[in-house]
Each structure stands twice: as C-alpha cells, then as structure tokens.
Amino acid sequence: MVADPEKYEMHHQDETHLETNPYLSRVWHRRGQQPTVPAAGTNRRLTAFGSIEIFGRGRVEVLCAEQTSACFLLYVQALDVRHAETGREIYLVLDNGPCHTSKVSQAALEARAAWLHVIWLSRYSPELNRKEREWRYLKRDARGHLPRTLWEFADGILAGLRRLGGTRVDVVDHVPDWFLAGHRKQPTGRPPGRPKGAKDSYKRAPSRKTEAHLPEAA
C-alpha cells in the first residue's frame, strides 16, 4: 500500500446514531448536578454509516434511518461507486458489530473480494478505529441545537458530514420519506392496534384456580 498509494485506499468504518434531541458537549456546570438541555416533541434518530480514508483522501458517508444489514449494504454500494470511479482497491477496517457479521453482509463482502479486503478489529477495541473520534466532532458541530423540522435535522447532518473534509467526499442521502413524514418506523399499511381475532403464537399455560382453604373439622 505504501509502495503504490495510487492503487489502494484504506478506510476505517463505523456507524453512529444521531438524535433530534441536542447533543450534550462538554460544558461548565455545578458539581453534582447533571446538565440538561430542554427539548420539545418526541425524540427521533438517524444512523450514519461512514468511513475515513487514513491517507486523507476523503471519506464515504451514508445517512439512513436504521442500523441494519440492509443499511450497511447501502454503504457497501457507495464503496462500489468510489471503486469504479477511482479504480483503487480498498482495505476496509471493520468491527464485529451485528450488521457487519450477518450472513447478508458477509455475502456482500465476499462478492467483492477481488477489490474489497476486510480487516477485522479485535473485540471491544474502539480506540483502534479512527472513525470513532470523528463522530464526536460531527455531533459537537452539527447536533448542538434543536432542529425545527425533520428536514432541517437531516440536512444539518448531511452538511456536517461534508464539512469533515478530505480530497474526495462521498455523502449519500438515504433518509426515507416515511422518516421525514414523522414515523418512527416504516409503516406497514395496517391499522394501528392489535388485529381483531389475533392469537398468540405460543400456547398459554392453563389458568389455575386457587381453592379456598377451609378449616379442618375438629
């Protein structure tokens, strides 16, 4: 990699949640009192999948609504675009999170083994991942206020991701419309509440009636 830097890239990848409630940075406060920021409404959150190229050649950032294997595949697809346009092979440093080690994610990584080489970090070693410290900067600079709308919330995060800098910055917006419409999860189309006639998937234990304990006859 050092001998031919134009042929390779090395990315440290990680993901984080970003909430509509303001991010509490380091502030002065009285000892023994927890600092708080008043927030209105129901808290919502998005998830950013991102990586930083260790030689300063930019980053790949994907903003979506969930921390799942499907969202990790959106990040891998963004790597596809970067590889196709730069022609460089990519070494990808990953932790052992569930969205990385699932069968779907493993199959996607193996399908790209010709140019995407995965380096697995040891368990519980976030200090080895350079991307970890960038989330602190993003939340401090882009999430220190209460957004007026969900659109403003998402746009502020995307702008913050671009400000992290680098030679080539790939930021992909995959925020779904149902999130911007105010839903916590993707609507199923069914009416709210328990369906009529629904039955439990497991068999309940029969109810036991307690017998009255009568005094014994003398």
C-alpha positions as CSV (number, residue, x, y, z in Angstrom):
1,M,0.0,0.0,0.0
2,V,2.8,2.4,0.9
3,A,4.8,1.4,-2.3
4,D,1.9,2.2,-4.6
5,P,-0.6,4.6,-2.8
6,E,-2.5,5.3,-6.0
7,K,-3.5,1.7,-6.3
8,Y,-5.0,1.3,-2.8
9,E,-7.2,3.0,-0.2
10,M,-7.6,2.1,3.4
11,H,-10.9,3.0,5.2
12,H,-11.8,2.8,8.9
13,Q,-15.6,2.3,9.0
14,D,-18.1,2.7,11.8
15,E,-21.7,3.8,12.4
16,T,-23.4,6.0,14.9
17,H,-26.9,7.2,15.9
18,L,-27.8,10.9,15.6
19,E,-30.8,12.1,17.6
20,T,-33.1,15.1,17.2
21,N,-32.5,16.0,20.9
22,P,-29.5,18.2,21.2
23,Y,-26.1,16.6,21.7
24,L,-24.6,17.5,25.1
25,S,-21.0,18.5,24.7
26,R,-18.6,19.4,27.5
27,V,-20.0,22.3,29.4
28,W,-19.4,24.1,32.7
29,H,-21.9,23.0,35.4
30,R,-22.2,22.8,39.1
31,R,-20.6,19.7,40.7
32,G,-23.2,17.1,41.5
33,Q,-25.8,18.5,39.0
34,Q,-26.5,16.8,35.7
35,P,-26.5,19.4,32.8
36,T,-29.7,19.3,30.8
37,V,-31.0,20.9,27.6
38,P,-34.8,21.5,27.3
39,A,-36.2,19.6,24.3
40,A,-39.7,19.5,22.9
41,G,-41.5,16.8,21.0
42,T,-40.7,13.1,20.6
43,N,-37.1,12.1,20.0
44,R,-36.2,10.7,16.6
45,R,-32.9,9.4,15.3
46,L,-31.0,8.6,12.1
47,T,-27.9,6.4,11.7
48,A,-24.8,7.4,9.8
49,F,-22.6,4.7,8.2
50,G,-19.2,6.2,7.4
51,S,-15.5,5.7,6.8
52,I,-12.4,7.8,6.7
53,E,-9.5,7.2,4.4
54,I,-6.4,7.1,6.5
55,F,-4.2,9.0,4.0
56,G,-6.5,12.0,3.9
57,R,-8.2,11.1,0.6
58,G,-11.6,11.8,1.9
59,R,-14.5,9.7,3.1
60,V,-17.6,7.7,2.3
61,E,-20.7,8.7,4.4
62,V,-24.3,7.2,4.1
63,L,-27.2,8.6,6.1
64,C,-30.1,6.3,6.7
65,A,-32.8,5.5,9.3
66,E,-31.7,2.2,10.8
67,Q,-28.6,0.3,12.0
68,T,-29.3,-2.9,10.0
69,S,-27.6,-5.1,7.5
70,A,-29.7,-3.5,4.7
71,C,-28.3,-0.1,5.6
72,F,-24.8,-1.4,5.7
73,L,-25.3,-2.7,2.2
74,L,-26.1,0.9,1.2
75,Y,-22.7,1.9,2.4
76,V,-21.1,-1.0,0.5
77,Q,-22.9,0.2,-2.6
78,A,-21.3,3.6,-2.1
79,L,-17.9,1.9,-2.0
80,D,-18.8,0.3,-5.3
81,V,-19.2,3.8,-6.9
82,R,-16.0,5.0,-5.4
83,H,-14.0,2.0,-6.6
84,A,-15.5,2.2,-10.1
85,E,-14.5,5.9,-10.4
86,T,-11.1,5.8,-8.7
87,G,-10.0,2.3,-9.8
88,R,-8.4,1.7,-6.4
89,E,-8.6,-1.4,-4.3
90,I,-10.0,-0.8,-0.8
91,Y,-8.9,-2.2,2.5
92,L,-11.8,-1.9,4.9
93,V,-11.3,-1.9,8.7
94,L,-14.5,-3.2,10.5
95,D,-15.5,-4.0,14.0
96,N,-17.6,-7.1,14.9
97,G,-21.0,-5.3,15.0
98,P,-24.1,-7.4,14.1
99,C,-24.7,-5.5,10.9
100,H,-21.2,-6.4,9.7
101,T,-21.2,-10.1,10.7
102,S,-24.7,-11.1,9.5
103,K,-25.0,-13.6,6.6
104,V,-26.3,-10.9,4.2
105,S,-23.3,-8.6,4.9
106,Q,-20.8,-11.4,4.8
107,A,-22.1,-12.5,1.4
108,A,-21.9,-8.9,0.1
109,L,-18.3,-8.6,1.2
110,E,-17.3,-11.9,-0.2
111,A,-18.8,-11.0,-3.6
112,R,-16.4,-8.0,-3.7
113,A,-13.3,-9.9,-2.5
114,A,-11.5,-9.1,-5.7
115,W,-11.1,-5.4,-4.7
116,L,-12.5,-5.1,-1.2
117,H,-10.3,-6.5,1.5
118,V,-11.7,-6.6,5.1
119,I,-9.5,-6.2,8.2
120,W,-11.4,-7.2,11.3
121,L,-10.6,-5.4,14.5
122,S,-10.4,-7.3,17.8
123,R,-13.5,-7.2,20.0
124,Y,-14.0,-4.1,22.2
125,S,-11.2,-2.0,20.7
126,P,-12.8,1.2,19.5
127,E,-9.6,3.1,20.2
128,L,-8.1,1.3,17.1
129,N,-10.8,2.8,14.8
130,R,-10.0,6.3,13.6
131,K,-13.6,6.8,12.6
132,E,-14.8,6.7,16.2
133,R,-13.3,10.1,17.1
134,E,-14.9,11.8,14.1
135,W,-18.5,11.1,15.4
136,R,-17.7,13.3,18.4
137,Y,-16.8,16.2,16.1
138,L,-19.9,15.7,14.0
139,K,-22.2,15.7,17.0
140,R,-20.5,18.6,18.6
141,D,-20.6,20.8,15.5
142,A,-23.8,19.7,13.8
143,R,-26.0,18.4,16.7
144,G,-25.7,21.0,19.4
145,H,-29.2,22.6,18.7
146,L,-32.8,21.6,18.5
147,P,-34.0,21.4,14.8
148,R,-37.3,22.9,13.9
149,T,-38.2,20.2,11.4
150,L,-37.1,16.7,10.5
151,W,-36.0,18.0,7.1
152,E,-33.7,20.6,8.9
153,F,-32.4,17.8,11.1
154,A,-31.4,15.6,8.2
155,D,-30.0,18.5,6.1
156,G,-27.9,19.6,9.1
157,I,-26.3,16.1,9.4
158,L,-25.5,15.9,5.7
159,A,-23.9,19.3,5.8
160,G,-21.9,18.3,8.9
161,L,-20.7,15.1,7.2
162,R,-19.4,17.2,4.2
163,R,-17.6,19.6,6.5
164,L,-15.4,16.7,7.9
165,G,-13.4,17.2,4.7
166,G,-11.0,15.3,2.6
167,T,-9.8,15.1,-1.0
168,R,-12.9,13.2,-2.2
169,V,-16.0,13.3,-0.1
170,D,-18.8,10.9,-1.0
171,V,-22.0,11.7,1.0
172,V,-25.1,9.7,0.1
173,D,-28.6,10.6,1.4
174,H,-30.8,7.5,2.1
175,V,-33.2,9.1,4.6
176,P,-36.6,7.5,3.8
177,D,-39.7,9.6,3.2
178,W,-41.5,7.8,6.0
179,F,-39.0,9.2,8.5
180,L,-39.4,12.8,7.1
181,A,-43.2,12.3,7.4
182,G,-42.8,11.8,11.2
183,H,-42.9,8.0,11.5
184,R,-40.6,6.2,13.9
185,K,-40.7,3.0,11.8
186,Q,-41.7,2.2,8.2
187,P,-45.5,2.0,8.1
188,T,-46.9,-1.5,7.4
189,G,-50.2,-0.2,6.0
190,R,-52.2,-2.0,8.7
191,P,-54.4,0.0,11.1
192,P,-52.9,0.7,14.5
193,G,-53.6,-1.6,17.4
194,R,-54.0,-5.3,17.8
195,P,-55.8,-7.0,14.9
196,K,-59.2,-8.5,15.6
197,G,-59.2,-12.2,16.2
198,A,-55.4,-12.3,16.6
199,K,-54.0,-15.2,18.5
200,D,-50.7,-15.6,20.3
201,S,-48.0,-17.7,18.6
202,Y,-47.4,-19.6,21.8
203,K,-49.7,-21.7,24.0
204,R,-50.6,-20.1,27.2
205,A,-50.4,-22.1,30.4
206,P,-53.9,-23.1,31.7
207,S,-55.2,-20.8,34.5
208,R,-55.1,-22.3,38.0
209,K,-57.9,-21.6,40.3
210,T,-57.0,-21.3,43.9
211,E,-59.1,-23.5,46.1
212,A,-60.4,-22.0,49.3
213,H,-58.7,-23.4,52.3
214,L,-61.4,-24.5,54.8
215,P,-60.7,-25.0,58.4
216,E,-60.3,-28.7,59.3
217,A,-63.0,-30.3,61.3
218,A,-62.3,-30.9,64.9
